[in-house]
């Protein structure tokens, strides 16, 4: 059969052989019928028949279903402590090998979620309704005890941020976004924040004293003093929690003024990481003028027993920095003026004036 030039754009295919037409059986004794379809359409239909999957969902084997529905294994991601982060990404790590510190930050810490605690230094409102908090950590790497972290808080945390004051202790969750340096803080994108009580915080609470029967008409304002943590509570914890408790334990006034040593010492330890250090001799008339220093909490183990201890350390280049005051049982600290020396002085909590007139 001759095909005109106008018909060359079409191809004549038996109806039984058109792929995808249901109800057509090549074995059926029907007369072969030809239909004219565009050539490009016929090629497309054949291609679809070739590449179409031959196995439907209902035809998959049980092994295939089990493989596809198998849940991915849950991998436990260890928590990141502030001390670990400092060891890899802090100023000392950068000074030793800046390139390695930057690589560790990119591989191990960028984008990781953390839960840390620190002390509020300041709060400020930034652009687009976001808030920024400067936080002092323990141990701190700030040369002047100002701040170690910048926390970026979303607008939804406005009321929480506005309720904070300088010196407040907080526990916060967030994501590490930027590594700090000598002139900039490490940055955290804040996701959650809780306000904890300050050590030795005093609150006036109006309460009614009640008897076993009906309360009387008299009301007496009660003062509730929140006591600092005990040494036992510190050593029952570990990691960041123990360091936080140790910091709170040390805030206050500590004095050594006994006759068995010719130097008396008094420390007024503040929560912002600063302290006033007094030195006097028994023949003096008073404590004199203090020297302001910065302090930190250190954790280490005894070389002979392997037991962990938490110690107060005076920072700087003065002679006090050569020793440590180990948090001990009871309301005292054991001050080693030189860590390798034999001298140990027991400092007691509280302000004393041991001088005679």
DRENLUMKE-619095 format. One record per residue: x, y, z of N, C-alpha, C in turn; residue in three letters. Coordinates in steps of 0.1 Angstrom, whole numbers, padded with zeros to 4 digits, always signed. Example, Ala and Ser with C-alpha at 12.3 -4.5 7.8 and 13.67 -1.06 7.14 Angstrom:
+0132-0057+0078+0123-0045+0078+0132-0033+0078ALA;+0128-0022+0071+0137-0011+0071+0129+0000+0079SER;
//
This chain:
+0009-0012+0000+0000+0000+0000+0009+0012+0000UNK;+0007+0020-0010+0015+0033-0011+0010+0043-0001UNK;+0020+0050+0005+0017+0060+0015+0021+0073+0009UNK;+0012+0082+0010+0015+0096+0005+0024+0103+0014UNK;+0030+0113+0008+0040+0121+0016+0034+0128+0028UNK;+0021+0131+0027+0014+0137+0038+0012+0127+0049UNK;+0012+0114+0046+0010+0104+0056+0022+0098+0062UNK;+0034+0103+0057+0047+0098+0063+0049+0102+0077UNK;+0042+0112+0082+0044+0116+0096+0037+0107+0105UNK;+0029+0097+0100+0021+0088+0108+0026+0074+0106UNK;+0024+0065+0116+0028+0051+0116+0016+0043+0119UNK;+0014+0032+0111+0003+0024+0112+0007+0011+0120UNK;+0001+0010+0132+0005-0001+0141-0007-0009+0144UNK;-0006-0023+0144-0017-0032+0148-0022-0028+0162UNK;-0035-0028+0163-0041-0024+0176-0036-0033+0187UNK;-0035-0046+0184-0031-0055+0195-0017-0052+0200UNK;-0008-0046+0192+0006-0044+0196+0009-0030+0202UNK;-0001-0022+0204+0001-0009+0211+0003-0011+0226UNK;+0015-0009+0231+0017-0011+0245+0008-0002+0254UNK;+0004-0008+0265-0004+0000+0275-0018+0000+0272UNK;-0024-0006+0261-0038-0007+0259-0044-0019+0266UNK;-0052-0017+0276-0057-0028+0284-0068-0035+0276UNK;-0070-0048+0278-0081-0055+0272-0078-0060+0258UNK;-0066-0058+0253-0062-0063+0240-0053-0075+0242UNK;-0056-0086+0236-0049-0098+0237-0044-0102+0223UNK;-0031-0103+0222-0025-0107+0209-0030-0121+0204UNK;-0033-0129+0214-0037-0143+0210-0052-0144+0206UNK;-0059-0133+0208-0073-0133+0204-0075-0134+0189UNK;-0085-0142+0184-0087-0143+0170-0094-0132+0164UNK;-0090-0120+0167-0096-0108+0161-0089-0104+0149UNK;-0097-0097+0140-0090-0092+0128-0080-0081+0132UNK;-0069-0080+0126-0059-0070+0129-0064-0057+0124UNK;-0065-0047+0133-0069-0034+0129-0057-0025+0130UNK;-0056-0016+0121-0045-0006+0121-0050+0007+0125UNK;-0043+0014+0133-0046+0028+0137-0035+0037+0133UNK;-0038+0049+0130-0027+0058+0126-0024+0067+0138UNK;-0012+0067+0143-0008+0076+0153+0005+0083+0149UNK;+0008+0095+0154+0020+0102+0151+0032+0093+0154UNK;+0043+0094+0145+0055+0086+0147+0061+0088+0161UNK;+0062+0101+0165+0068+0104+0178+0061+0098+0190UNK;+0047+0097+0188+0040+0091+0199+0042+0076+0200UNK;+0044+0069+0188+0046+0055+0189+0060+0052+0195UNK;+0070+0060+0192+0083+0058+0198+0083+0060+0213UNK;+0075+0070+0217+0074+0073+0232+0067+0062+0239UNK;+0056+0056+0233+0049+0045+0239+0058+0033+0240UNK;+0066+0030+0230+0075+0018+0231+0086+0020+0242UNK;+0091+0033+0242+0101+0036+0253+0095+0034+0267UNK;+0083+0039+0269+0077+0037+0282+0075+0023+0286UNK;+0072+0015+0276+0070+0000+0279+0083-0006+0283UNK;+0094-0001+0277+0107-0007+0280+0112-0003+0294UNK;+0111+0010+0297+0116+0014+0310+0107+0013+0322UNK;+0094+0010+0320+0085+0008+0331+0089-0003+0340UNK;+0087-0002+0353+0091-0013+0362+0082-0025+0360UNK;+0088-0036+0361+0081-0048+0359+0076-0054+0372UNK;+0080-0048+0384+0076-0053+0397+0068-0043+0404UNK;+0056-0045+0408+0047-0036+0415+0050-0038+0430UNK;+0044-0029+0438+0045-0030+0452+0040-0043+0458UNK;+0028-0047+0452+0022-0060+0456+0031-0072+0453UNK;+0039-0070+0443+0047-0082+0438+0061-0083+0445UNK;+0064-0073+0454+0077-0073+0461+0078-0085+0471UNK;+0089-0090+0472+0091-0101+0481+0091-0096+0496UNK;+0089-0105+0505+0089-0101+0520+0103-0096+0523UNK;+0114-0102+0517+0127-0097+0520+0129-0082+0516UNK;+0123-0079+0504+0124-0065+0499+0117-0056+0509UNK;+0105-0059+0513+0097-0051+0523+0105-0049+0536UNK;+0111-0060+0541+0118-0059+0553+0130-0050+0552UNK;+0137-0050+0540+0148-0041+0538+0144-0027+0538UNK;+0133-0024+0531+0129-0010+0529+0123-0004+0542UNK;+0117-0013+0550+0110-0008+0562+0119-0008+0575UNK;+0132-0013+0573+0141-0014+0584+0145+0000+0589UNK;+0143+0003+0602+0146+0017+0607+0161+0018+0608UNK;+0166+0031+0606+0180+0034+0607+0184+0032+0621UNK;+0196+0027+0624+0200+0025+0638+0202+0039+0645UNK;+0199+0039+0658+0200+0051+0666+0214+0052+0672UNK;+0221+0063+0669+0234+0065+0673+0234+0075+0685UNK;+0240+0071+0696+0241+0079+0708+0252+0089+0706UNK;+0249+0102+0706+0259+0113+0705+0263+0118+0718UNK;+0276+0116+0722+0280+0120+0735+0279+0135+0737UNK;+0276+0139+0750+0274+0153+0753+0287+0160+0753UNK;+0287+0173+0749+0299+0181+0748+0300+0189+0761UNK;+0311+0188+0768+0313+0197+0780+0320+0209+0776UNK;+0319+0220+0784+0326+0232+0782+0341+0230+0782UNK;+0346+0221+0791+0360+0218+0792+0366+0212+0780UNK;+0358+0202+0774+0362+0196+0761+0363+0206+0750UNK;+0353+0215+0749+0353+0225+0739+0365+0234+0740UNK;+0368+0238+0753+0380+0247+0755+0393+0240+0751UNK;+0394+0227+0754+0406+0220+0751+0409+0219+0736UNK;+0399+0219+0728+0400+0218+0713+0400+0231+0706UNK;+0391+0240+0712+0388+0253+0704+0391+0266+0712UNK;+0396+0265+0724+0398+0277+0732+0411+0284+0728UNK;+0414+0295+0735+0425+0303+0731+0438+0296+0732UNK;+0440+0287+0743+0453+0280+0744+0454+0270+0732UNK;+0444+0264+0728+0444+0254+0717+0448+0262+0704UNK;+0442+0274+0703+0445+0282+0691+0460+0287+0691UNK;+0465+0290+0703+0479+0295+0703+0489+0283+0700UNK;+0485+0271+0704+0494+0260+0701+0494+0256+0686UNK;+0482+0255+0680+0480+0252+0666+0467+0257+0661UNK;+0467+0269+0656+0455+0275+0652+0447+0268+0641UNK;+0455+0262+0631+0449+0255+0620+0442+0242+0625UNK;+0448+0235+0634+0442+0223+0639+0430+0226+0647UNK;+0430+0237+0655+0419+0241+0663+0407+0244+0654UNK;+0409+0251+0643+0399+0255+0634+0393+0242+0627UNK;+0401+0233+0624+0397+0220+0618+0388+0212+0628UNK;+0393+0212+0640+0385+0204+0651+0371+0211+0653UNK;+0371+0224+0652+0358+0231+0654+0349+0228+0643UNK;+0354+0228+0630+0345+0225+0619+0340+0210+0619UNK;+0349+0201+0623+0345+0187+0622+0337+0182+0634UNK;+0340+0187+0646+0335+0182+0658+0324+0190+0665UNK;+0324+0203+0663+0316+0212+0671+0306+0221+0664UNK;+0309+0225+0652+0300+0234+0645+0287+0228+0643UNK;+0276+0234+0648+0263+0229+0646+0258+0219+0657UNK;+0267+0216+0666+0264+0206+0676+0256+0213+0687UNK;+0247+0205+0693+0238+0210+0704+0246+0208+0718UNK;+0244+0218+0726+0251+0217+0739+0241+0221+0750UNK;+0244+0217+0763+0237+0222+0775+0248+0226+0785UNK;+0250+0239+0787+0260+0244+0796+0254+0253+0806UNK;+0262+0258+0815+0257+0268+0825+0268+0279+0827UNK;+0263+0290+0830+0272+0302+0832+0266+0313+0839UNK;+0273+0324+0840+0268+0336+0847+0266+0348+0837UNK;+0254+0354+0839+0251+0365+0830+0260+0377+0833UNK;+0266+0383+0822+0273+0395+0824+0265+0407+0819UNK;+0258+0405+0808+0250+0416+0803+0240+0411+0793UNK;+0229+0418+0790+0219+0415+0780+0216+0427+0772UNK;+0214+0426+0759+0211+0437+0750+0202+0433+0739UNK;+0195+0442+0733+0186+0440+0722+0193+0443+0709UNK;+0192+0434+0700+0199+0436+0687+0189+0439+0676UNK;+0193+0435+0663+0184+0438+0652+0174+0427+0651UNK;+0163+0431+0644+0152+0422+0641+0146+0415+0653UNK;+0146+0422+0664+0139+0417+0676+0147+0406+0684UNK;+0159+0403+0680+0167+0393+0687+0175+0399+0698UNK;+0179+0391+0708+0185+0395+0720+0199+0388+0721UNK;+0208+0395+0727+0222+0390+0729+0225+0390+0744UNK;+0231+0378+0748+0235+0377+0762+0250+0374+0762UNK;+0257+0381+0771+0271+0378+0773+0272+0370+0786UNK;+0279+0358+0785+0280+0349+0796+0294+0346+0800UNK;+0297+0345+0813+0310+0342+0818+0309+0327+0822UNK;+0319+0319+0817+0319+0305+0820+0329+0301+0831UNK;+0328+0289+0835+0338+0284+0845+0343+0270+0841UNK;+0356+0268+0838+0366+0278+0839+0365+0289+0827UNK;+0370+0301+0830+0369+0311+0820+0382+0313+0813UNK;+0382+0317+0800+0394+0320+0793+0395+0335+0790UNK;+0386+0343+0796+0387+0357+0795+0398+0363+0804UNK;+0406+0371+0798+0417+0377+0805+0413+0386+0816UNK;+0401+0392+0815+0397+0402+0824+0384+0398+0831UNK;+0380+0385+0830+0368+0380+0836+0355+0386+0831UNK;+0355+0390+0818+0344+0397+0812+0333+0387+0808UNK;+0336+0380+0797+0327+0370+0791+0334+0361+0782UNK;+0328+0349+0780+0334+0339+0772+0324+0336+0760UNK;+0311+0337+0762+0301+0333+0752+0292+0345+0748UNK;+0288+0345+0736+0277+0354+0732+0265+0345+0728UNK;+0254+0346+0735+0242+0338+0732+0232+0346+0724UNK;+0228+0342+0712+0218+0349+0704+0205+0342+0707UNK;+0196+0350+0712+0182+0345+0716+0172+0350+0706UNK;+0162+0342+0702+0151+0346+0693+0141+0355+0700UNK;+0132+0362+0693+0122+0371+0698+0113+0364+0708UNK;+0111+0351+0706+0101+0343+0714+0106+0342+0729UNK;+0119+0345+0731+0124+0344+0745+0125+0358+0752UNK;+0119+0367+0746+0120+0381+0751+0117+0382+0766UNK;+0106+0377+0770+0102+0378+0785+0112+0372+0794UNK;+0118+0360+0789+0128+0354+0798+0141+0362+0798UNK;+0145+0368+0787+0157+0376+0787+0155+0388+0796UNK;+0144+0395+0795+0141+0407+0802+0141+0405+0817UNK;+0139+0392+0821+0138+0389+0836+0152+0387+0842UNK;+0162+0386+0834+0176+0383+0838+0183+0395+0843UNK;+0191+0393+0853+0200+0404+0858+0214+0400+0858UNK;+0223+0409+0858+0237+0407+0858+0241+0398+0871UNK;+0249+0388+0869+0252+0379+0880+0243+0367+0882UNK;+0232+0366+0874+0223+0355+0875+0230+0343+0869UNK;+0228+0331+0876+0232+0319+0871+0222+0313+0861UNK;+0226+0308+0850+0216+0302+0840+0221+0288+0835UNK;+0212+0280+0832+0215+0268+0824+0208+0269+0811UNK;+0216+0267+0800+0210+0270+0787+0213+0259+0777UNK;+0204+0257+0767+0206+0248+0756+0208+0257+0743UNK;+0216+0252+0734+0218+0259+0722+0227+0251+0712UNK;+0229+0258+0701+0237+0252+0690+0250+0261+0688UNK;+0261+0254+0687+0274+0261+0685+0275+0266+0671UNK;+0277+0279+0669+0277+0285+0655+0290+0291+0651UNK;+0298+0296+0661+0310+0303+0657+0321+0301+0667UNK;+0333+0299+0663+0344+0298+0672+0350+0312+0675UNK;+0353+0314+0688+0358+0327+0693+0373+0328+0691UNK;+0378+0339+0696+0392+0342+0695+0397+0352+0706UNK;+0408+0359+0704+0413+0368+0714+0404+0380+0716UNK;+0396+0384+0706+0388+0396+0707+0373+0394+0705UNK;+0369+0381+0702+0355+0378+0700+0352+0366+0708UNK;+0339+0365+0712+0334+0354+0720+0330+0342+0711UNK;+0330+0331+0717+0324+0319+0710+0309+0322+0709UNK;+0302+0318+0699+0288+0321+0697+0279+0309+0697UNK;+0268+0311+0704+0258+0300+0706+0244+0305+0702UNK;+0237+0297+0693+0223+0301+0690+0214+0294+0700UNK;+0208+0303+0709+0201+0298+0720+0187+0292+0717UNK;+0184+0281+0723+0171+0274+0721+0163+0273+0733UNK;+0170+0273+0745+0162+0272+0758+0171+0277+0769UNK;+0165+0282+0779+0172+0289+0790+0164+0287+0803UNK;+0171+0284+0814+0164+0284+0827+0172+0291+0837UNK;+0166+0298+0846+0172+0307+0855+0174+0299+0868UNK;+0186+0298+0873+0188+0291+0886+0191+0301+0897UNK;+0189+0297+0909+0191+0306+0921+0206+0309+0922UNK;+0208+0321+0927+0222+0325+0930+0226+0320+0943UNK;+0239+0317+0946+0243+0313+0959+0241+0324+0969UNK;+0237+0320+0981+0235+0329+0992+0225+0340+0989UNK;+0216+0337+0979+0206+0346+0975+0196+0348+0987UNK;+0193+0360+0990+0183+0363+1001+0171+0369+0995UNK;+0159+0363+0998+0147+0368+0993+0137+0371+1005UNK;+0130+0382+1005+0120+0385+1015+0107+0379+1011UNK;+0102+0371+1019+0089+0364+1016+0080+0367+1027UNK;+0069+0374+1024+0059+0377+1034+0051+0364+1036UNK;+0050+0360+1049+0043+0348+1053+0035+0350+1065UNK;+0026+0342+1068+0017+0342+1080+0021+0331+1089UNK;+0025+0334+1101+0028+0324+1111+0014+0318+1115UNK;+0013+0305+1114+0000+0299+1118+0002+0291+1131UNK;-0009+0290+1138-0009+0281+1150-0017+0268+1146UNK;-0019+0260+1155-0026+0247+1152-0041+0250+1148UNK;-0046+0262+1153-0059+0265+1150-0060+0276+1139UNK;-0067+0287+1141-0068+0297+1132-0056+0307+1132UNK;-0051+0311+1121-0039+0321+1121-0044+0334+1128UNK;-0034+0340+1135-0037+0353+1142-0035+0364+1132UNK;-0038+0376+1136-0038+0388+1127-0024+0393+1125UNK;-0014+0388+1132+0000+0393+1130+0007+0386+1119UNK;+0014+0394+1111+0022+0389+1100+0037+0393+1102UNK;+0045+0384+1100+0060+0386+1102+0067+0383+1089UNK;+0074+0393+1083+0082+0390+1071+0093+0380+1074UNK;+0094+0369+1067+0104+0359+1069+0115+0361+1059UNK;+0128+0359+1063+0139+0360+1054+0144+0346+1052UNK;+0144+0341+1039+0149+0328+1036+0163+0329+1030UNK;+0172+0322+1036+0186+0323+1030+0189+0309+1024UNK;+0192+0310+1011+0195+0298+1004+0210+0295+1006UNK;+0213+0284+1013+0227+0280+1017+0234+0276+1004UNK;+0247+0278+1004+0256+0273+0993+0256+0258+0993UNK;+0260+0252+0982+0262+0237+0982+0272+0232+0992UNK;+0271+0220+0995+0281+0214+1004+0291+0206+0996UNK;+0302+0203+1003+0313+0196+0997+0308+0182+0992UNK;+0299+0176+1001+0294+0163+0997+0286+0163+0985UNK;+0278+0174+0983+0269+0175+0971+0278+0177+0958UNK;+0289+0184+0960+0298+0186+0948+0304+0173+0944UNK;+0309+0165+0953+0316+0153+0950+0307+0141+0946UNK;+0294+0143+0948+0284+0133+0944+0281+0135+0929UNK;+0285+0147+0923+0282+0150+0909+0295+0148+0901UNK;+0294+0151+0888+0305+0150+0879+0303+0160+0868UNK;+0314+0163+0861+0314+0171+0849+0310+0185+0852UNK;+0302+0191+0843+0298+0205+0844+0290+0208+0856UNK;+0281+0198+0860+0273+0201+0872+0281+0202+0885UNK;+0292+0194+0886+0300+0195+0898+0308+0208+0898UNK;+0312+0213+0886+0320+0226+0885+0311+0237+0889UNK;+0298+0237+0884+0289+0247+0888+0287+0248+0903UNK;+0285+0236+0909+0283+0236+0924+0295+0241+0931UNK;+0307+0237+0926+0320+0242+0932+0321+0257+0931UNK;+0317+0263+0920+0317+0278+0919+0308+0284+0930UNK;+0296+0279+0931+0287+0284+0941+0292+0282+0955UNK;+0298+0271+0957+0304+0268+0971+0314+0279+0975UNK;+0322+0283+0965+0333+0292+0969+0329+0307+0970UNK;+0318+0311+0965+0314+0325+0966+0311+0328+0981UNK;+0318+0339+0985+0316+0343+0999+0330+0348+1005UNK;+0331+0348+1018+0344+0352+1024+0351+0341+1031UNK;+0364+0339+1029+0371+0329+1035+0383+0335+1042UNK;+0386+0329+1054+0397+0336+1062+0406+0325+1068UNK;+0419+0328+1069+0428+0320+1077+0435+0330+1086UNK;+0434+0328+1099+0440+0337+1109+0444+0329+1121UNK;+0454+0320+1120+0457+0312+1132+0472+0315+1135UNK;+0476+0311+1147+0489+0314+1153+0500+0305+1147UNK;+0496+0295+1140+0507+0285+1135+0513+0289+1122UNK;+0510+0301+1117+0516+0306+1105+0517+0321+1105UNK;+0528+0327+1102+0530+0341+1104+0523+0350+1093UNK;+0515+0345+1085+0507+0353+1075+0493+0349+1076UNK;+0484+0360+1077+0470+0358+1077+0464+0362+1064UNK;+0454+0355+1059+0448+0357+1046+0433+0358+1047UNK;+0427+0367+1039+0413+0367+1037+0409+0369+1023UNK;+0400+0361+1018+0395+0362+1004+0380+0365+1004UNK;+0377+0375+0996+0363+0379+0994+0360+0375+0979UNK;+0353+0363+0978+0351+0357+0964+0338+0361+0959UNK;+0338+0367+0947+0325+0372+0941+0321+0362+0929UNK;+0308+0363+0926+0303+0353+0916+0307+0357+0902UNK;+0311+0369+0900+0315+0373+0886+0329+0369+0882UNK;+0336+0361+0891+0349+0357+0888+0360+0365+0893UNK;+0357+0376+0901+0367+0384+0907+0367+0382+0922UNK;+0378+0386+0928+0379+0385+0943+0389+0395+0948UNK;+0387+0398+0961+0396+0407+0968+0405+0398+0978UNK;+0418+0399+0976+0427+0391+0984+0434+0400+0994UNK;+0432+0397+1007+0439+0405+1018+0450+0397+1024UNK;+0461+0403+1027+0473+0397+1034+0477+0406+1045UNK;+0479+0399+1057+0483+0407+1068+0492+0398+1078UNK;+0499+0405+1086+0507+0398+1096+0501+0399+1110UNK;+0503+0390+1119+0497+0391+1132+0500+0404+1139UNK;+0511+0411+1136+0514+0423+1143+0507+0435+1137UNK;+0500+0433+1126+0493+0445+1119+0480+0448+1127UNK;+0475+0460+1124+0463+0465+1131+0450+0461+1123UNK;+0451+0458+1110+0439+0455+1103+0443+0448+1090UNK;+0433+0445+1082+0436+0437+1069+0443+0446+1059UNK;+0441+0459+1059+0448+0467+1049+0440+0467+1036UNK;+0446+0471+1026+0440+0472+1013+0441+0459+1005UNK;+0431+0455+0998+0431+0442+0991+0437+0444+0977UNK;+0440+0432+0971+0444+0431+0958+0434+0424+0950UNK;+0428+0430+0939+0418+0424+0932+0424+0414+0921UNK;+0418+0402+0922+0423+0391+0913+0411+0384+0906UNK;+0414+0375+0897+0404+0367+0891+0406+0353+0896UNK;+0396+0345+0896+0397+0331+0901+0389+0322+0892UNK;+0392+0309+0894+0386+0298+0886+0385+0285+0895UNK;+0377+0276+0890+0376+0263+0896+0383+0253+0887UNK;+0392+0245+0893+0400+0235+0886+0396+0221+0891UNK;+0397+0211+0882+0394+0197+0886+0405+0189+0882UNK;+0410+0180+0891+0421+0171+0888+0420+0159+0897UNK;+0430+0150+0895+0431+0138+0904+0444+0138+0911UNK;+0443+0132+0923+0455+0130+0931+0464+0120+0924UNK;+0477+0122+0925+0486+0113+0918+0488+0100+0925UNK;+0485+0099+0938+0488+0087+0945+0475+0078+0946UNK;+0463+0084+0947+0451+0076+0949+0442+0077+0936UNK;+0444+0086+0928+0435+0087+0916+0422+0093+0919UNK;+0420+0098+0931+0407+0104+0935+0406+0118+0929UNK;+0394+0121+0924+0392+0134+0918+0389+0145+0929UNK;+0394+0157+0927+0392+0168+0936+0388+0180+0928UNK;+0382+0190+0935+0378+0203+0929+0385+0214+0938UNK;+0392+0223+0931+0400+0233+0938+0398+0247+0933UNK;+0399+0256+0942+0399+0271+0939+0413+0275+0936UNK;+0414+0283+0924+0427+0287+0920+0426+0302+0917UNK;+0436+0309+0922+0437+0324+0919+0445+0325+0906UNK;+0440+0333+0897+0446+0335+0884+0456+0347+0885UNK;+0465+0347+0875+0474+0359+0875+0489+0355+0877UNK;+0497+0365+0879+0511+0363+0881+0516+0365+0895UNK;+0506+0366+0904+0510+0368+0918+0513+0355+0925UNK;+0518+0356+0937+0523+0344+0944+0511+0334+0948UNK;+0499+0340+0949+0488+0332+0952+0484+0322+0941UNK;+0488+0325+0929+0485+0316+0917+0493+0303+0918UNK;+0504+0303+0926+0512+0291+0927+0505+0279+0934UNK;+0495+0282+0941+0488+0272+0949+0474+0269+0945UNK;+0467+0261+0953+0453+0257+0951+0447+0255+0965UNK;+0434+0258+0965+0426+0256+0977+0416+0245+0974UNK;+0418+0233+0980+0410+0222+0976+0397+0222+0985UNK;+0386+0220+0978+0373+0219+0986+0373+0207+0994UNK;+0371+0208+1007+0372+0197+1016+0359+0195+1023UNK;+0359+0184+1032+0347+0182+1040+0344+0194+1049UNK;+0332+0195+1052+0328+0206+1061+0328+0219+1054UNK;+0328+0230+1062+0327+0243+1057+0341+0249+1056UNK;+0351+0242+1050+0364+0247+1049+0371+0243+1036UNK;+0382+0250+1032+0390+0246+1021+0404+0245+1025UNK;+0411+0235+1019+0425+0232+1023+0434+0239+1013UNK;+0440+0250+1017+0449+0258+1009+0463+0253+1009UNK;+0468+0250+0997+0482+0246+0995+0489+0258+0989UNK;+0496+0267+0996+0502+0278+0990+0512+0274+0978UNK;+0518+0263+0979+0525+0257+0968+0521+0242+0966UNK;+0516+0239+0954+0510+0226+0952+0520+0215+0955UNK;+0533+0217+0953+0543+0207+0956+0549+0207+0970UNK;+0544+0217+0978+0549+0218+0991+0541+0210+1001UNK;+0546+0210+1013+0540+0203+1024+0530+0211+1032UNK;+0531+0224+1031+0523+0233+1039+0508+0233+1034UNK;+0499+0230+1044+0485+0230+1041+0478+0239+1052UNK;+0470+0249+1048+0463+0258+1057+0448+0256+1055UNK;+0441+0254+1066+0426+0252+1065+0420+0266+1066UNK;+0414+0271+1055+0407+0283+1055+0392+0281+1058UNK;+0386+0289+1067+0372+0287+1071+0363+0298+1065UNK;+0351+0294+1063+0341+0304+1057+0337+0314+1068UNK;+0337+0327+1063+0333+0338+1072+0343+0348+1074UNK;+0339+0360+1077+0348+0372+1079+0352+0373+1093UNK;+0365+0375+1095+0371+0375+1109+0380+0387+1110UNK;+0381+0393+1122+0389+0404+1125+0398+0400+1137UNK;+0409+0393+1135+0417+0387+1146+0427+0396+1152UNK;+0427+0409+1148+0438+0418+1152+0434+0424+1166UNK;+0444+0425+1175+0443+0431+1188+0446+0446+1187UNK;+0439+0454+1196+0442+0468+1196+0453+0472+1206UNK;
//
